[in-house]
């Protein structure tokens, strides 16, 4: 999969993703931040989830990029803001699509029932998951670049 920039996994690391997604996961699942962070840390160790999350971020960055915006300058700004804002992002509003992305995370760490796997594998489930990954990416980009 092609990322918005080859630098993306270096600018937003696995550990950063776990930290940045913690408020949304904690709020959506009614758990404390520490528990949410532990779950996310386990989840982002799964390569396929990591690819999905970077895809969502790449989609959001591509949408953010204007006609005269240099992709590398956008990555520089993102890099700076990740370090400044880490751990201080607002939770995303949990929509059905974002809930689908969170179910995907929970499936990978064994917290969601296996019946949910079939739901996400359906055409409607895949569409919701794609929208959810895009929405999570858009939320992170919006929060980091504001």
C-alpha positions in Angstrom: 0.0 0.0 0.0 1.3 3.5 -0.9 1.2 6.0 2.0 0.6 9.7 1.6 4.4 10.0 2.4 7.0 7.3 2.9 7.8 9.2 6.2 4.3 8.5 7.6 5.3 5.4 9.7 8.3 7.3 11.1 6.4 10.5 11.8 3.4 8.7 13.5 4.8 5.5 15.0 2.9 2.5 16.4 3.3 3.9 19.9 2.0 7.3 18.7 -1.0 5.7 17.1 -1.8 3.9 20.4 -1.5 7.1 22.3 -3.4 9.3 19.8 -6.3 6.8 19.6 -6.6 6.3 23.4 -9.1 9.1 24.1 -11.5 7.8 21.4 -11.2 4.2 22.5 -11.6 5.0 26.2 -14.7 7.1 25.6 -16.3 4.6 23.2 -15.7 1.6 25.4 -16.2 3.2 28.8 -12.8 2.2 30.0 -10.1 4.3 31.6 -7.3 5.7 29.5 -4.7 3.2 30.8 -6.8 0.2 29.8 -7.6 1.7 26.4 -3.9 2.4 25.8 -2.9 -1.1 26.8 -5.5 -2.5 24.4 -4.4 -0.2 21.6 -0.7 -1.0 22.2 -1.5 -4.7 21.7 -3.7 -4.0 18.6 -1.2 -1.9 16.7 1.4 -4.7 17.0 -0.8 -6.4 14.3 0.6 -5.5 10.9 -2.8 -5.6 9.1 -4.3 -3.2 11.6 -1.3 -0.9 11.3 -1.7 -0.9 7.5 -5.4 0.0 7.9 -4.7 2.8 10.3 -2.0 4.3 8.1 -4.4 4.0 5.1 -7.0 6.0 7.0 -4.3 8.6 7.9 -3.1 8.7 4.3 -6.6 9.3 3.0 -7.1 12.1 5.5 -3.8 13.8 4.7 -4.5 13.6 1.0 -7.8 15.3 1.6 -6.1 17.9 3.7 -3.5 18.7 1.1 -4.4 21.7 -1.0 -3.3 22.3 -4.6 -0.2 24.3 -3.6 0.6 22.3 -0.4 3.9 20.4 -0.5 3.3 16.9 1.0 6.7 17.0 2.8 5.9 20.4 4.5 2.6 18.8 5.6 4.5 15.9 7.0 6.9 18.3 8.8 4.0 20.0 10.4 2.4 16.7 11.4 5.7 15.5 12.9 6.0 18.6 15.0 2.3 18.5 16.1 2.5 14.8 17.0 5.2 15.6 19.5 3.4 18.7 20.9 -0.1 17.2 21.1 0.6 13.6 22.0 -1.8 12.6 24.7 -3.9 15.7 24.5 -6.3 15.0 21.7 -10.1 15.1 22.1 -12.0 11.9 21.6 -13.7 11.5 18.2 -17.4 11.4 18.1 -18.3 7.7 17.9 -20.4 7.1 14.8 -21.4 3.7 13.5 -18.4 3.8 11.2 -15.9 4.6 13.9 -17.5 1.9 16.0 -16.8 -0.5 13.1 -13.1 0.4 13.2 -13.1 0.0 17.0 -14.7 -3.5 16.6 -11.9 -4.4 14.2 -9.4 -3.4 16.8 -11.2 -5.4 19.5 -11.4 -8.5 17.2 -7.6 -8.5 16.7 -7.0 -8.5 20.5 -9.7 -11.0 21.2 -12.2 -8.7 23.0 -15.0 -8.8 20.4 -17.0 -11.9 19.7 -16.0 -13.8 16.5 -19.5 -13.3 15.1 -18.5 -9.6 14.5 -15.8 -10.9 12.1 -18.5 -12.0 9.7 -20.3 -8.7 10.1 -17.2 -6.8 9.1 -16.5 -9.2 6.2 -19.9 -8.4 4.6 -20.1 -5.7 2.0 -21.9 -3.4 4.4 -19.4 -4.1 7.1 -16.4 -3.5 4.8 -17.9 -0.2 3.7 -18.5 0.9 7.3 -15.0 -0.2 8.3 -13.5 1.8 5.4 -15.5 4.9 6.4 -14.5 4.4 10.0 -10.8 4.2 9.2 -11.1 7.3 7.1 -13.0 9.1 9.9 -10.4 8.1 12.5 -7.7 9.3 10.2 -9.6 12.6 9.5 -10.1 13.1 13.3 -6.4 12.6 14.1 -5.3 14.9 11.2 -7.8 17.6 12.2 -6.8 17.4 15.9 -3.1 17.4 15.2 -3.0 20.1 12.6 -5.4 22.6 14.2 
